[in-house]
Amino acid sequence: MKTLEKFNQGITLATYAYNEESLIGEFLDKAWSLMNESAIDYEIIVLDDGSTDKTYTIAKSYSDKYPQVRVFQNEKNLNVWNCFMKTMQLSTKKYIF
């Protein structure tokens, strides 16, 4: 099997989460692994949308471990459109998904 070269331009994986404490760790493990294997210059942006559980705390622990993970938090739940727009503004890379 031929190995593909890593993507060589800046790319952002942007996501938002609301009360996802049972899933956020596994998601970030997989997201970090995917990006690390596929891209040279990347960031993972996580926007906690005012969760009332430990979503933010768990995500923040990943940013302490991996400098490519950037975690932000809304003070209250702002829902999908506002989170989408905010993650686009927070991105520092050329490509976003």
Backbone atoms as SQL, in Angstrom:
CREATE TABLE atoms (id INTEGER PRIMARY KEY, chain TEXT, resi INTEGER, resn TEXT, atom TEXT, x REAL, y REAL, z REAL);
INSERT INTO atoms VALUES
  (1, 'A', 1, 'MET', 'N', 0.837, -1.179, 0.000),
  (2, 'A', 1, 'MET', 'CA', 0.000, 0.000, 0.000),
  (3, 'A', 1, 'MET', 'C', 0.881, 1.242, 0.000),
  (4, 'A', 2, 'LYS', 'N', 0.585, 2.170, -0.870),
  (5, 'A', 2, 'LYS', 'CA', 1.361, 3.394, -0.996),
  (6, 'A', 2, 'LYS', 'C', 0.925, 4.403, 0.067),
  (7, 'A', 3, 'THR', 'N', 1.910, 5.019, 0.713),
  (8, 'A', 3, 'THR', 'CA', 1.625, 6.036, 1.722),
  (9, 'A', 3, 'THR', 'C', 1.566, 7.403, 1.057),
  (10, 'A', 4, 'LEU', 'N', 0.528, 8.147, 1.313),
  (11, 'A', 4, 'LEU', 'CA', 0.386, 9.489, 0.762),
  (12, 'A', 4, 'LEU', 'C', 1.237, 10.474, 1.542),
  (13, 'A', 5, 'GLU', 'N', 1.687, 11.503, 0.845),
  (14, 'A', 5, 'GLU', 'CA', 2.420, 12.560, 1.520),
  (15, 'A', 5, 'GLU', 'C', 1.450, 13.355, 2.389),
  (16, 'A', 6, 'LYS', 'N', 1.990, 13.936, 3.454),
  (17, 'A', 6, 'LYS', 'CA', 1.164, 14.779, 4.320),
  (18, 'A', 6, 'LYS', 'C', 0.777, 16.062, 3.583),
  (19, 'A', 7, 'PHE', 'N', -0.446, 16.532, 3.857),
  (20, 'A', 7, 'PHE', 'CA', -0.919, 17.792, 3.311),
  (21, 'A', 7, 'PHE', 'C', 0.011, 18.885, 3.801),
  (22, 'A', 8, 'ASN', 'N', 0.509, 19.727, 2.900),
  (23, 'A', 8, 'ASN', 'CA', 1.559, 20.665, 3.277),
  (24, 'A', 8, 'ASN', 'C', 1.109, 22.115, 3.411),
  (25, 'A', 9, 'GLN', 'N', -0.188, 22.345, 3.517),
  (26, 'A', 9, 'GLN', 'CA', -0.688, 23.700, 3.730),
  (27, 'A', 9, 'GLN', 'C', -1.489, 23.723, 5.030),
  (28, 'A', 10, 'GLY', 'N', -1.576, 24.882, 5.636),
  (29, 'A', 10, 'GLY', 'CA', -2.269, 24.996, 6.916),
  (30, 'A', 10, 'GLY', 'C', -3.730, 24.593, 6.839),
  (31, 'A', 11, 'ILE', 'N', -4.161, 23.797, 7.817),
  (32, 'A', 11, 'ILE', 'CA', -5.544, 23.314, 7.835),
  (33, 'A', 11, 'ILE', 'C', -6.081, 23.317, 9.265),
  (34, 'A', 12, 'THR', 'N', -7.331, 23.699, 9.386),
  (35, 'A', 12, 'THR', 'CA', -8.020, 23.722, 10.675),
  (36, 'A', 12, 'THR', 'C', -9.141, 22.701, 10.674),
  (37, 'A', 13, 'LEU', 'N', -9.186, 21.886, 11.721),
  (38, 'A', 13, 'LEU', 'CA', -10.346, 21.060, 11.996),
  (39, 'A', 13, 'LEU', 'C', -11.111, 21.824, 13.079),
  (40, 'A', 14, 'ALA', 'N', -12.290, 22.319, 12.738),
  (41, 'A', 14, 'ALA', 'CA', -13.078, 23.129, 13.671),
  (42, 'A', 14, 'ALA', 'C', -14.307, 22.362, 14.125),
  (43, 'A', 15, 'THR', 'N', -14.547, 22.382, 15.436),
  (44, 'A', 15, 'THR', 'CA', -15.714, 21.688, 15.966),
  (45, 'A', 15, 'THR', 'C', -16.260, 22.447, 17.171),
  (46, 'A', 16, 'TYR', 'N', -17.499, 22.204, 17.473),
  (47, 'A', 16, 'TYR', 'CA', -18.105, 22.764, 18.681),
  (48, 'A', 16, 'TYR', 'C', -18.815, 21.637, 19.401),
  (49, 'A', 17, 'ALA', 'N', -18.952, 21.811, 20.694),
  (50, 'A', 17, 'ALA', 'CA', -19.501, 20.733, 21.511),
  (51, 'A', 17, 'ALA', 'C', -20.400, 21.307, 22.595),
  (52, 'A', 18, 'TYR', 'N', -21.445, 20.586, 22.906),
  (53, 'A', 18, 'TYR', 'CA', -22.349, 20.955, 23.995),
  (54, 'A', 18, 'TYR', 'C', -22.691, 19.697, 24.788),
  (55, 'A', 19, 'ASN', 'N', -22.249, 19.665, 26.034),
  (56, 'A', 19, 'ASN', 'CA', -22.505, 18.534, 26.930),
  (57, 'A', 19, 'ASN', 'C', -22.109, 17.192, 26.296),
  (58, 'A', 20, 'GLU', 'N', -20.854, 17.114, 25.903),
  (59, 'A', 20, 'GLU', 'CA', -20.314, 15.924, 25.241),
  (60, 'A', 20, 'GLU', 'C', -19.230, 15.243, 26.078),
  (61, 'A', 21, 'GLU', 'N', -19.307, 15.334, 27.412),
  (62, 'A', 21, 'GLU', 'CA', -18.232, 14.798, 28.240),
  (63, 'A', 21, 'GLU', 'C', -17.969, 13.312, 28.003),
  (64, 'A', 22, 'SER', 'N', -18.976, 12.560, 27.624),
  (65, 'A', 22, 'SER', 'CA', -18.764, 11.123, 27.417),
  (66, 'A', 22, 'SER', 'C', -18.112, 10.825, 26.056),
  (67, 'A', 23, 'LEU', 'N', -18.078, 11.797, 25.143),
  (68, 'A', 23, 'LEU', 'CA', -17.558, 11.566, 23.799),
  (69, 'A', 23, 'LEU', 'C', -16.360, 12.428, 23.412),
  (70, 'A', 24, 'ILE', 'N', -16.163, 13.552, 24.058),
  (71, 'A', 24, 'ILE', 'CA', -15.166, 14.524, 23.588),
  (72, 'A', 24, 'ILE', 'C', -13.745, 13.969, 23.622),
  (73, 'A', 25, 'GLY', 'N', -13.394, 13.184, 24.617),
  (74, 'A', 25, 'GLY', 'CA', -12.049, 12.634, 24.699),
  (75, 'A', 25, 'GLY', 'C', -11.743, 11.703, 23.540),
  (76, 'A', 26, 'GLU', 'N', -12.630, 10.776, 23.262),
  (77, 'A', 26, 'GLU', 'CA', -12.434, 9.848, 22.144),
  (78, 'A', 26, 'GLU', 'C', -12.390, 10.608, 20.817),
  (79, 'A', 27, 'PHE', 'N', -13.270, 11.599, 20.672),
  (80, 'A', 27, 'PHE', 'CA', -13.268, 12.407, 19.452),
  (81, 'A', 27, 'PHE', 'C', -11.924, 13.106, 19.261),
  (82, 'A', 28, 'LEU', 'N', -11.417, 13.731, 20.320),
  (83, 'A', 28, 'LEU', 'CA', -10.154, 14.455, 20.200),
  (84, 'A', 28, 'LEU', 'C', -8.972, 13.520, 19.981),
  (85, 'A', 29, 'ASP', 'N', -8.998, 12.337, 20.571),
  (86, 'A', 29, 'ASP', 'CA', -7.953, 11.350, 20.287),
  (87, 'A', 29, 'ASP', 'C', -7.926, 11.026, 18.795),
  (88, 'A', 30, 'LYS', 'N', -9.090, 10.759, 18.243),
  (89, 'A', 30, 'LYS', 'CA', -9.178, 10.396, 16.825),
  (90, 'A', 30, 'LYS', 'C', -8.865, 11.588, 15.925),
  (91, 'A', 31, 'ALA', 'N', -9.353, 12.766, 16.278),
  (92, 'A', 31, 'ALA', 'CA', -9.087, 13.959, 15.472),
  (93, 'A', 31, 'ALA', 'C', -7.595, 14.283, 15.453),
  (94, 'A', 32, 'TRP', 'N', -6.959, 14.227, 16.613),
  (95, 'A', 32, 'TRP', 'CA', -5.527, 14.517, 16.683),
  (96, 'A', 32, 'TRP', 'C', -4.734, 13.495, 15.873),
  (97, 'A', 33, 'SER', 'N', -5.080, 12.229, 15.994),
  (98, 'A', 33, 'SER', 'CA', -4.393, 11.178, 15.255),
  (99, 'A', 33, 'SER', 'C', -4.544, 11.384, 13.745),
  (100, 'A', 34, 'LEU', 'N', -5.756, 11.659, 13.301),
  (101, 'A', 34, 'LEU', 'CA', -6.014, 11.901, 11.879),
  (102, 'A', 34, 'LEU', 'C', -5.194, 13.075, 11.366),
  (103, 'A', 35, 'MET', 'N', -5.245, 14.188, 12.079),
  (104, 'A', 35, 'MET', 'CA', -4.533, 15.385, 11.620),
  (105, 'A', 35, 'MET', 'C', -3.026, 15.180, 11.676),
  (106, 'A', 36, 'ASN', 'N', -2.537, 14.562, 12.708),
  (107, 'A', 36, 'ASN', 'CA', -1.104, 14.333, 12.860),
  (108, 'A', 36, 'ASN', 'C', -0.553, 13.423, 11.756),
  (109, 'A', 37, 'GLU', 'N', -1.355, 12.467, 11.334),
  (110, 'A', 37, 'GLU', 'CA', -0.936, 11.548, 10.273),
  (111, 'A', 37, 'GLU', 'C', -1.106, 12.149, 8.878),
  (112, 'A', 38, 'SER', 'N', -1.978, 13.158, 8.741),
  (113, 'A', 38, 'SER', 'CA', -2.362, 13.644, 7.418),
  (114, 'A', 38, 'SER', 'C', -1.821, 15.013, 7.043),
  (115, 'A', 39, 'ALA', 'N', -1.424, 15.814, 8.019),
  (116, 'A', 39, 'ALA', 'CA', -1.058, 17.201, 7.728),
  (117, 'A', 39, 'ALA', 'C', 0.214, 17.611, 8.462),
  (118, 'A', 40, 'ILE', 'N', 0.917, 18.542, 7.873),
  (119, 'A', 40, 'ILE', 'CA', 2.123, 19.075, 8.487),
  (120, 'A', 40, 'ILE', 'C', 1.784, 20.233, 9.419),
  (121, 'A', 41, 'ASP', 'N', 0.979, 21.158, 8.929),
  (122, 'A', 41, 'ASP', 'CA', 0.630, 22.374, 9.665),
  (123, 'A', 41, 'ASP', 'C', -0.872, 22.364, 9.933),
  (124, 'A', 42, 'TYR', 'N', -1.249, 22.120, 11.181),
  (125, 'A', 42, 'TYR', 'CA', -2.680, 22.012, 11.477),
  (126, 'A', 42, 'TYR', 'C', -2.989, 22.517, 12.881),
  (127, 'A', 43, 'GLU', 'N', -4.271, 22.764, 13.074),
  (128, 'A', 43, 'GLU', 'CA', -4.806, 23.081, 14.400),
  (129, 'A', 43, 'GLU', 'C', -6.170, 22.429, 14.512),
  (130, 'A', 44, 'ILE', 'N', -6.542, 22.141, 15.744),
  (131, 'A', 44, 'ILE', 'CA', -7.881, 21.634, 16.042),
  (132, 'A', 44, 'ILE', 'C', -8.514, 22.639, 16.984),
  (133, 'A', 45, 'ILE', 'N', -9.587, 23.254, 16.537),
  (134, 'A', 45, 'ILE', 'CA', -10.295, 24.232, 17.357),
  (135, 'A', 45, 'ILE', 'C', -11.537, 23.576, 17.925),
  (136, 'A', 46, 'VAL', 'N', -11.664, 23.646, 19.246),
  (137, 'A', 46, 'VAL', 'CA', -12.849, 23.136, 19.936),
  (138, 'A', 46, 'VAL', 'C', -13.514, 24.321, 20.620),
  (139, 'A', 47, 'LEU', 'N', -14.775, 24.534, 20.299),
  (140, 'A', 47, 'LEU', 'CA', -15.555, 25.579, 20.957),
  (141, 'A', 47, 'LEU', 'C', -16.623, 24.914, 21.814),
  (142, 'A', 48, 'ASP', 'N', -16.459, 25.014, 23.121),
  (143, 'A', 48, 'ASP', 'CA', -17.472, 24.500, 24.041),
  (144, 'A', 48, 'ASP', 'C', -18.608, 25.521, 24.074),
  (145, 'A', 49, 'ASP', 'N', -19.802, 25.081, 23.760),
  (146, 'A', 49, 'ASP', 'CA', -20.945, 25.988, 23.637),
  (147, 'A', 49, 'ASP', 'C', -21.743, 26.086, 24.929),
  (148, 'A', 50, 'GLY', 'N', -21.053, 26.470, 26.000),
  (149, 'A', 50, 'GLY', 'CA', -21.729, 26.677, 27.279),
  (150, 'A', 50, 'GLY', 'C', -22.183, 25.404, 27.953),
  (151, 'A', 51, 'SER', 'N', -21.424, 24.336, 27.799),
  (152, 'A', 51, 'SER', 'CA', -21.789, 23.054, 28.409),
  (153, 'A', 51, 'SER', 'C', -21.949, 23.180, 29.919),
  (154, 'A', 52, 'THR', 'N', -22.827, 22.345, 30.455),
  (155, 'A', 52, 'THR', 'CA', -23.045, 22.315, 31.907),
  (156, 'A', 52, 'THR', 'C', -22.380, 21.093, 32.536),
  (157, 'A', 53, 'ASP', 'N', -21.661, 20.329, 31.730),
  (158, 'A', 53, 'ASP', 'CA', -20.940, 19.160, 32.235),
  (159, 'A', 53, 'ASP', 'C', -19.438, 19.428, 32.149),
  (160, 'A', 54, 'LYS', 'N', -18.627, 18.397, 32.023),
  (161, 'A', 54, 'LYS', 'CA', -17.168, 18.549, 32.040),
  (162, 'A', 54, 'LYS', 'C', -16.547, 18.607, 30.641),
  (163, 'A', 55, 'THR', 'N', -17.340, 18.893, 29.629),
  (164, 'A', 55, 'THR', 'CA', -16.831, 18.944, 28.260),
  (165, 'A', 55, 'THR', 'C', -15.639, 19.887, 28.141),
  (166, 'A', 56, 'TYR', 'N', -15.782, 21.096, 28.642),
  (167, 'A', 56, 'TYR', 'CA', -14.702, 22.080, 28.521),
  (168, 'A', 56, 'TYR', 'C', -13.439, 21.619, 29.242),
  (169, 'A', 57, 'THR', 'N', -13.581, 21.115, 30.438),
  (170, 'A', 57, 'THR', 'CA', -12.431, 20.669, 31.231),
  (171, 'A', 57, 'THR', 'C', -11.681, 19.540, 30.520),
  (172, 'A', 58, 'ILE', 'N', -12.416, 18.606, 29.967),
  (173, 'A', 58, 'ILE', 'CA', -11.796, 17.492, 29.246),
  (174, 'A', 58, 'ILE', 'C', -11.084, 18.004, 28.001),
  (175, 'A', 59, 'ALA', 'N', -11.757, 18.843, 27.223),
  (176, 'A', 59, 'ALA', 'CA', -11.138, 19.394, 26.010),
  (177, 'A', 59, 'ALA', 'C', -9.895, 20.204, 26.358),
  (178, 'A', 60, 'LYS', 'N', -9.984, 20.981, 27.415),
  (179, 'A', 60, 'LYS', 'CA', -8.842, 21.811, 27.838),
  (180, 'A', 60, 'LYS', 'C', -7.645, 20.936, 28.195),
  (181, 'A', 61, 'SER', 'N', -7.880, 19.777, 28.778),
  (182, 'A', 61, 'SER', 'CA', -6.762, 18.891, 29.111),
  (183, 'A', 61, 'SER', 'C', -6.029, 18.438, 27.845),
  (184, 'A', 62, 'TYR', 'N', -6.724, 18.348, 26.729),
  (185, 'A', 62, 'TYR', 'CA', -6.076, 18.002, 25.462),
  (186, 'A', 62, 'TYR', 'C', -5.223, 19.153, 24.961),
  (187, 'A', 63, 'SER', 'N', -5.657, 20.365, 25.167),
  (188, 'A', 63, 'SER', 'CA', -4.842, 21.502, 24.721),
  (189, 'A', 63, 'SER', 'C', -3.574, 21.621, 25.556),
  (190, 'A', 64, 'ASP', 'N', -3.607, 21.148, 26.788),
  (191, 'A', 64, 'ASP', 'CA', -2.405, 21.126, 27.620),
  (192, 'A', 64, 'ASP', 'C', -1.412, 20.074, 27.115),
  (193, 'A', 65, 'LYS', 'N', -1.941, 18.992, 26.538),
  (194, 'A', 65, 'LYS', 'CA', -1.113, 17.883, 26.052),
  (195, 'A', 65, 'LYS', 'C', -0.630, 18.111, 24.615),
  (196, 'A', 66, 'TYR', 'N', -1.484, 18.693, 23.789),
  (197, 'A', 66, 'TYR', 'CA', -1.182, 18.885, 22.368),
  (198, 'A', 66, 'TYR', 'C', -1.313, 20.371, 22.011),
  (199, 'A', 67, 'PRO', 'N', -0.227, 21.025, 21.650),
  (200, 'A', 67, 'PRO', 'CA', -0.305, 22.461, 21.345),
  (201, 'A', 67, 'PRO', 'C', -1.158, 22.783, 20.122),
  (202, 'A', 68, 'GLN', 'N', -1.433, 21.788, 19.287),
  (203, 'A', 68, 'GLN', 'CA', -2.264, 22.024, 18.100),
  (204, 'A', 68, 'GLN', 'C', -3.755, 22.131, 18.444),
  (205, 'A', 69, 'VAL', 'N', -4.122, 21.722, 19.648),
  (206, 'A', 69, 'VAL', 'CA', -5.527, 21.784, 20.083),
  (207, 'A', 69, 'VAL', 'C', -5.750, 23.104, 20.804),
  (208, 'A', 70, 'ARG', 'N', -6.689, 23.883, 20.272),
  (209, 'A', 70, 'ARG', 'CA', -7.036, 25.176, 20.868),
  (210, 'A', 70, 'ARG', 'C', -8.494, 25.101, 21.320),
  (211, 'A', 71, 'VAL', 'N', -8.735, 25.423, 22.589),
  (212, 'A', 71, 'VAL', 'CA', -10.070, 25.263, 23.166),
  (213, 'A', 71, 'VAL', 'C', -10.601, 26.618, 23.617),
  (214, 'A', 72, 'PHE', 'N', -11.847, 26.880, 23.268),
  (215, 'A', 72, 'PHE', 'CA', -12.529, 28.121, 23.629),
  (216, 'A', 72, 'PHE', 'C', -13.875, 27.763, 24.248),
  (217, 'A', 73, 'GLN', 'N', -14.485, 28.734, 24.911),
  (218, 'A', 73, 'GLN', 'CA', -15.740, 28.454, 25.605),
  (219, 'A', 73, 'GLN', 'C', -16.690, 29.638, 25.492),
  (220, 'A', 74, 'ASN', 'N', -17.935, 29.352, 25.133),
  (221, 'A', 74, 'ASN', 'CA', -18.997, 30.349, 25.224),
  (222, 'A', 74, 'ASN', 'C', -19.521, 30.339, 26.652),
  (223, 'A', 75, 'GLU', 'N', -19.833, 31.506, 27.174),
  (224, 'A', 75, 'GLU', 'CA', -20.374, 31.583, 28.534),
  (225, 'A', 75, 'GLU', 'C', -21.751, 30.951, 28.636),
  (226, 'A', 76, 'LYS', 'N', -22.506, 31.007, 27.543),
  (227, 'A', 76, 'LYS', 'CA', -23.825, 30.374, 27.513),
  (228, 'A', 76, 'LYS', 'C', -23.997, 29.705, 26.154),
  (229, 'A', 77, 'ASN', 'N', -24.975, 28.852, 26.041),
  (230, 'A', 77, 'ASN', 'CA', -25.241, 28.123, 24.813),
  (231, 'A', 77, 'ASN', 'C', -25.748, 29.088, 23.740),
  (232, 'A', 78, 'LEU', 'N', -25.019, 29.143, 22.619),
  (233, 'A', 78, 'LEU', 'CA', -25.377, 30.054, 21.530),
  (234, 'A', 78, 'LEU', 'C', -25.876, 29.326, 20.284),
  (235, 'A', 79, 'ASN', 'N', -25.828, 28.007, 20.290),
  (236, 'A', 79, 'ASN', 'CA', -26.336, 27.161, 19.214),
  (237, 'A', 79, 'ASN', 'C', -25.454, 27.155, 17.973),
  (238, 'A', 80, 'VAL', 'N', -25.841, 26.375, 16.995),
  (239, 'A', 80, 'VAL', 'CA', -24.987, 25.973, 15.879),
  (240, 'A', 80, 'VAL', 'C', -24.464, 27.148, 15.045),
  (241, 'A', 81, 'TRP', 'N', -25.322, 28.005, 14.551),
  (242, 'A', 81, 'TRP', 'CA', -24.872, 29.068, 13.644),
  (243, 'A', 81, 'TRP', 'C', -23.819, 29.955, 14.305),
  (244, 'A', 82, 'ASN', 'N', -24.055, 30.377, 15.510),
  (245, 'A', 82, 'ASN', 'CA', -23.090, 31.239, 16.198),
  (246, 'A', 82, 'ASN', 'C', -21.770, 30.519, 16.444),
  (247, 'A', 83, 'CYS', 'N', -21.835, 29.255, 16.786),
  (248, 'A', 83, 'CYS', 'CA', -20.605, 28.477, 16.985),
  (249, 'A', 83, 'CYS', 'C', -19.847, 28.315, 15.673),
  (250, 'A', 84, 'PHE', 'N', -20.565, 28.027, 14.620),
  (251, 'A', 84, 'PHE', 'CA', -19.928, 27.908, 13.309),
  (252, 'A', 84, 'PHE', 'C', -19.183, 29.188, 12.956),
  (253, 'A', 85, 'MET', 'N', -19.845, 30.316, 13.095),
  (254, 'A', 85, 'MET', 'CA', -19.223, 31.597, 12.748),
  (255, 'A', 85, 'MET', 'C', -18.012, 31.885, 13.637),
  (256, 'A', 86, 'LYS', 'N', -18.131, 31.588, 14.907),
  (257, 'A', 86, 'LYS', 'CA', -17.022, 31.856, 15.828),
  (258, 'A', 86, 'LYS', 'C', -15.819, 30.976, 15.512),
  (259, 'A', 87, 'THR', 'N', -16.036, 29.696, 15.208),
  (260, 'A', 87, 'THR', 'CA', -14.901, 28.832, 14.880),
  (261, 'A', 87, 'THR', 'C', -14.229, 29.298, 13.589),
  (262, 'A', 88, 'MET', 'N', -14.988, 29.823, 12.646),
  (263, 'A', 88, 'MET', 'CA', -14.392, 30.348, 11.417),
  (264, 'A', 88, 'MET', 'C', -13.497, 31.559, 11.745),
  (265, 'A', 89, 'GLN', 'N', -13.940, 32.387, 12.647),
  (266, 'A', 89, 'GLN', 'CA', -13.154, 33.563, 13.048),
  (267, 'A', 89, 'GLN', 'C', -11.904, 33.171, 13.830),
  (268, 'A', 90, 'LEU', 'N', -11.966, 32.110, 14.601),
  (269, 'A', 90, 'LEU', 'CA', -10.836, 31.676, 15.425),
  (270, 'A', 90, 'LEU', 'C', -9.758, 30.944, 14.623),
  (271, 'A', 91, 'SER', 'N', -10.129, 30.432, 13.474),
  (272, 'A', 91, 'SER', 'CA', -9.187, 29.678, 12.654),
  (273, 'A', 91, 'SER', 'C', -8.036, 30.561, 12.183),
  (274, 'A', 92, 'THR', 'N', -6.832, 29.989, 12.197),
  (275, 'A', 92, 'THR', 'CA', -5.661, 30.744, 11.720),
  (276, 'A', 92, 'THR', 'C', -5.044, 30.107, 10.472),
  (277, 'A', 93, 'LYS', 'N', -5.662, 29.075, 9.944),
  (278, 'A', 93, 'LYS', 'CA', -5.098, 28.348, 8.806),
  (279, 'A', 93, 'LYS', 'C', -5.848, 28.668, 7.521),
  (280, 'A', 94, 'LYS', 'N', -5.254, 28.324, 6.386),
  (281, 'A', 94, 'LYS', 'CA', -5.814, 28.620, 5.072),
  (282, 'A', 94, 'LYS', 'C', -7.076, 27.822, 4.790),
  (283, 'A', 95, 'TYR', 'N', -7.066, 26.546, 5.169),
  (284, 'A', 95, 'TYR', 'CA', -8.197, 25.665, 4.897),
  (285, 'A', 95, 'TYR', 'C', -8.871, 25.268, 6.210),
  (286, 'A', 96, 'ILE', 'N', -10.206, 25.164, 6.164),
  (287, 'A', 96, 'ILE', 'CA', -10.988, 24.846, 7.357),
  (288, 'A', 96, 'ILE', 'C', -11.985, 23.752, 7.010),
  (289, 'A', 97, 'PHE', 'N', -12.086, 22.774, 7.925),
  (290, 'A', 97, 'PHE', 'CA', -13.196, 21.834, 7.796),
  (291, 'A', 97, 'PHE', 'C', -13.677, 21.449, 9.167);
